[in-house]
Amino acid sequence: MSVSAEPTSVDPRRSGSAPADTGPARTDTLRPHAEHAFADELAALAAQDDRPRPARWRLSPWAVATYLLGGTLPDGTVITPKYVGPRRVVEVAVTTLATDRALLLLGVPGTAKTWVSEHLAAAVSGDSTLLVQGTAGTPEEAIRYGWNYARLLAHGPSRDALVPSPVMRAMAEGRTARVEELTRIPADVQDSLITILSEKTLPIPELGQEVQAVRGFNLIATANDRDRGVNELSSALRRRFNTVVLPLPETPEAELDIVTRRVEQIGRSLDLPAVPDGVDEIRRVVTVFRELRDGVTADGRTKLKSPSGTLSTAEAISVVTGGLALAAHFGDGVLRAGDVAAGVLGAVVRDPAADRVVWQEYLETVVRERDGWADFYRACREAGA
């Protein structure tokens, strides 16, 4: 017996049936889901999107890419960029979701894998919440299904006793499921995805049934390419994915733009000071992170030792946000060197022995000699005292 929710007929251009309502965004929500936080932009894109849409997609592939990369619509509506990076990377990711291949977003920590995954699901399905968070303890039930044991014991195996996973729900409803940190999931649990991705079917042997994926279903997984050797994907599972590598920001200006935009968004939700007052400090944080990450100063003249941490863009965002909070609550509201120094030190010095040597060398040979950085040098010295 099979269970399928295949529609009878769909308009190939307006084929998206509305997903189950995930509820309006509460005004006091600390971090609204993407489909709520950017509901106005998604609605504006949907209203003006006259391009073909795959089955059950809320937007066309072109509109999904525009949502992520930003742009201005014919009516003047400005779509803010959610991802700053190569356009072709986003186009390949979106196109993959329009095929029968699952999407694997791969990259070092802080390359916005989770962020891109969430916004892709929001734009495609209008729902980014069908999520499996990968950990070393993720069970097979998180990907397949579980059981309501009270009903199971009272009435035996039945569909009413079955608890569907986010992946099963996405299959039955034709939506996009997400699996975060796939390589952190045990290998035998990972492989439960093979049949789902190859046959588009999830067997339920206890009931002699199966759930067949309906049109519109696909899956986005993310993985950290520094986690190789943790739980590497089997060759059989890797073949079920198209892999898209998300690179680090190519230029200091691109990374500065990313950090500034995200800090502004986070700051608004926390009632922190405006970012423009502290743009010089943000530039310094980005410069320090990039130089130590690359192992060379921005002018290419001085080789540097790199610390053990990743010094990712996400960490830079965290350092600046923490600095803004210090400025708001214990300063004059303007981001200054003293507000970010402790955060920079904490991000760089992960190994108290080796990383502290790297940091002290960088501080004395680069920061100390750099014009206009005297206040930053003093603040960092005080933070490390």
MOJOGI-V941047 format. One record per residue. N is the residue number from 0. SS is DSSP state (H for helix, E for strand, C for the rest). PSI is psi in degrees with one decimal (999 if undefined). Layout:
# MOJOGI-V941047
N:SS:PSI / N:SS:PSI
This chain:
# MOJOGI-V941047
0:C:139.1 / 1:C:152.6 / 2:E:119.2 / 3:E:146.8 / 4:C:35.4 / 5:C:129.9 / 6:C:159.7 / 7:C:-50.6 / 8:C:147.5 / 9:C:150.1 / 10:C:119.6 / 11:C:-20.1 / 12:C:-37.4 / 13:C:57.7 / 14:C:-4.6 / 15:C:113.4 / 16:C:140.9 / 17:C:133.5 / 18:C:166.6 / 19:C:139.7 / 20:C:122.9 / 21:C:4.7 / 22:C:150.4 / 23:C:155.4 / 24:C:126.8 / 25:C:144.5 / 26:C:-20.8 / 27:C:11.0 / 28:C:129.4 / 29:C:-41.9 / 30:C:91.9 / 31:C:151.1 / 32:C:153.8 / 33:H:-39.8 / 34:H:-20.3 / 35:H:-44.6 / 36:H:-32.6 / 37:C:33.3 / 38:H:-38.3 / 39:H:-41.0 / 40:H:-41.5 / 41:H:-38.8 / 42:H:-40.7 / 43:H:-40.8 / 44:H:-44.0 / 45:H:-37.4 / 46:H:-30.6 / 47:H:4.1 / 48:C:106.9 / 49:C:16.4 / 50:C:160.2 / 51:C:139.6 / 52:C:133.7 / 53:C:162.4 / 54:C:129.2 / 55:C:7.9 / 56:C:139.3 / 57:C:-25.9 / 58:C:162.3 / 59:C:160.1 / 60:H:-38.6 / 61:H:-43.2 / 62:H:-35.5 / 63:H:-45.2 / 64:H:-39.1 / 65:H:-39.0 / 66:H:-41.9 / 67:H:-39.7 / 68:H:-16.8 / 69:C:162.8 / 70:E:-178.4 / 71:E:125.6 / 72:C:163.8 / 73:C:-29.1 / 74:C:5.7 / 75:C:-4.6 / 76:C:129.3 / 77:E:124.0 / 78:E:117.6 / 79:C:142.8 / 80:C:133.0 / 81:C:-23.3 / 82:C:128.7 / 83:C:107.7 / 84:C:-171.7 / 85:C:130.5 / 86:H:-38.3 / 87:H:-33.1 / 88:H:-46.0 / 89:H:-41.8 / 90:H:-41.4 / 91:H:-41.1 / 92:H:-46.0 / 93:H:-43.4 / 94:H:-38.8 / 95:H:-42.9 / 96:H:-20.6 / 97:C:-2.5 / 98:C:-168.9 / 99:C:11.9 / 100:C:139.2 / 101:E:163.2 / 102:E:128.9 / 103:E:116.5 / 104:E:116.7 / 105:E:141.8 / 106:E:169.0 / 107:C:164.0 / 108:C:140.7 / 109:C:12.5 / 110:C:17.9 / 111:C:29.4 / 112:H:-50.3 / 113:H:-41.4 / 114:H:-48.2 / 115:H:-41.7 / 116:H:-46.6 / 117:H:-45.4 / 118:H:-33.4 / 119:H:-46.8 / 120:H:-39.7 / 121:H:-42.4 / 122:H:-37.1 / 123:H:-49.4 / 124:H:-10.6 / 125:C:14.0 / 126:C:114.7 / 127:C:10.8 / 128:C:-2.4 / 129:C:78.6 / 130:E:134.3 / 131:E:119.4 / 132:E:117.4 / 133:C:129.8 / 134:C:174.2 / 135:C:-19.7 / 136:C:10.2 / 137:C:121.6 / 138:C:167.1 / 139:H:-30.5 / 140:H:-27.4 / 141:H:-24.5 / 142:C:-36.1 / 143:C:-85.3 / 144:E:162.0 / 145:E:-166.9 / 146:E:143.5 / 147:C:103.2 / 148:H:-26.2 / 149:H:-47.1 / 150:H:-35.8 / 151:H:-43.4 / 152:H:-33.4 / 153:H:-38.9 / 154:H:-3.3 / 155:C:176.9 / 156:C:128.7 / 157:C:167.5 / 158:H:-30.1 / 159:H:-27.0 / 160:H:-10.3 / 161:E:136.8 / 162:E:106.7 / 163:E:144.5 / 164:C:167.4 / 165:H:-34.3 / 166:H:-43.9 / 167:H:-42.3 / 168:H:-42.5 / 169:H:-39.1 / 170:H:-46.9 / 171:H:-28.6 / 172:H:-1.9 / 173:C:44.0 / 174:C:-176.3 / 175:E:122.8 / 176:E:156.5 / 177:E:138.1 / 178:E:112.3 / 179:E:140.8 / 180:C:58.3 / 181:H:-38.3 / 182:H:-6.1 / 183:H:-10.8 / 184:C:138.2 / 185:C:145.5 / 186:H:-40.1 / 187:H:-28.8 / 188:H:-40.3 / 189:H:-44.1 / 190:C:-9.5 / 191:C:-13.0 / 192:H:-16.0 / 193:H:-51.0 / 194:H:-39.1 / 195:H:-43.9 / 196:H:-28.6 / 197:H:-45.1 / 198:H:-9.5 / 199:C:38.5 / 200:E:142.5 / 201:E:103.2 / 202:E:145.1 / 203:E:80.8 / 204:C:-28.1 / 205:C:-26.3 / 206:C:-4.0 / 207:C:31.6 / 208:E:178.9 / 209:E:156.1 / 210:E:122.2 / 211:E:134.0 / 212:C:135.7 / 213:C:165.3 / 214:C:139.2 / 215:C:-19.0 / 216:C:137.9 / 217:E:175.4 / 218:E:137.0 / 219:E:124.9 / 220:E:150.7 / 221:E:151.1 / 222:E:145.1 / 223:E:119.0 / 224:C:1.9 / 225:C:-1.9 / 226:C:15.1 / 227:C:135.9 / 228:C:-12.2 / 229:C:-71.2 / 230:C:77.2 / 231:C:147.7 / 232:C:140.2 / 233:C:156.6 / 234:H:-33.7 / 235:H:-41.0 / 236:H:-40.9 / 237:H:-33.4 / 238:C:-20.2 / 239:C:-5.3 / 240:E:148.4 / 241:E:125.9 / 242:E:127.3 / 243:E:122.1 / 244:E:122.7 / 245:C:117.0 / 246:C:163.5 / 247:C:156.0 / 248:C:134.1 / 249:C:-36.5 / 250:C:157.3 / 251:H:-35.8 / 252:H:-40.9 / 253:H:-42.9 / 254:H:-38.6 / 255:H:-41.0 / 256:H:-43.5 / 257:H:-48.6 / 258:H:-43.9 / 259:H:-44.7 / 260:H:-45.6 / 261:H:-39.2 / 262:H:-37.6 / 263:H:-44.8 / 264:H:-46.3 / 265:H:-41.5 / 266:H:-37.4 / 267:H:-37.9 / 268:H:-19.9 / 269:H:4.7 / 270:C:43.6 / 271:C:166.1 / 272:C:159.8 / 273:C:141.5 / 274:H:-39.1 / 275:H:-29.9 / 276:H:-17.6 / 277:H:23.5 / 278:H:-31.2 / 279:H:-38.6 / 280:H:-35.5 / 281:H:-41.5 / 282:H:-38.9 / 283:H:-44.8 / 284:H:-45.9 / 285:H:-41.6 / 286:H:-47.3 / 287:H:-47.3 / 288:H:-44.5 / 289:H:-43.3 / 290:H:-45.7 / 291:H:-34.0 / 292:H:-40.7 / 293:H:-17.4 / 294:C:23.2 / 295:E:148.4 / 296:C:162.9 / 297:C:-31.2 / 298:C:-2.0 / 299:C:7.4 / 300:C:-27.3 / 301:C:122.7 / 302:E:142.2 / 303:C:154.3 / 304:C:141.3 / 305:C:141.0 / 306:C:176.4 / 307:C:-23.5 / 308:C:170.8 / 309:C:-26.7 / 310:C:53.9 / 311:C:170.0 / 312:H:-36.8 / 313:H:-38.0 / 314:H:-35.7 / 315:H:-40.9 / 316:H:-42.8 / 317:H:-42.4 / 318:H:-45.3 / 319:H:-40.5 / 320:H:-43.1 / 321:H:-38.3 / 322:H:-39.6 / 323:H:-37.7 / 324:H:-40.8 / 325:H:-44.4 / 326:H:-36.6 / 327:H:-40.9 / 328:H:-22.3 / 329:H:12.0 / 330:C:-154.5 / 331:C:12.4 / 332:C:-4.4 / 333:C:127.6 / 334:C:124.4 / 335:C:173.2 / 336:H:-41.3 / 337:H:-21.1 / 338:H:-25.1 / 339:H:-14.0 / 340:H:-47.6 / 341:H:-38.4 / 342:H:-40.8 / 343:H:-45.2 / 344:H:-43.9 / 345:H:-33.5 / 346:H:-36.7 / 347:H:-46.2 / 348:C:85.3 / 349:C:-39.4 / 350:C:108.9 / 351:C:-28.4 / 352:C:-65.1 / 353:H:-44.1 / 354:H:-31.3 / 355:H:-35.9 / 356:H:-44.3 / 357:H:-44.6 / 358:H:-44.7 / 359:H:-39.5 / 360:H:-43.1 / 361:H:-41.9 / 362:H:-42.9 / 363:H:-32.9 / 364:H:-22.8 / 365:H:-59.4 / 366:H:-43.8 / 367:C:-34.5 / 368:C:-3.0 / 369:C:128.5 / 370:C:134.5 / 371:C:4.6 / 372:C:14.7 / 373:H:-41.7 / 374:H:-36.5 / 375:H:-40.3 / 376:H:-48.1 / 377:H:-42.8 / 378:H:-39.9 / 379:H:-37.1 / 380:H:-43.2 / 381:H:-39.5 / 382:H:-31.7 / 383:C:0.9 / 384:C:999
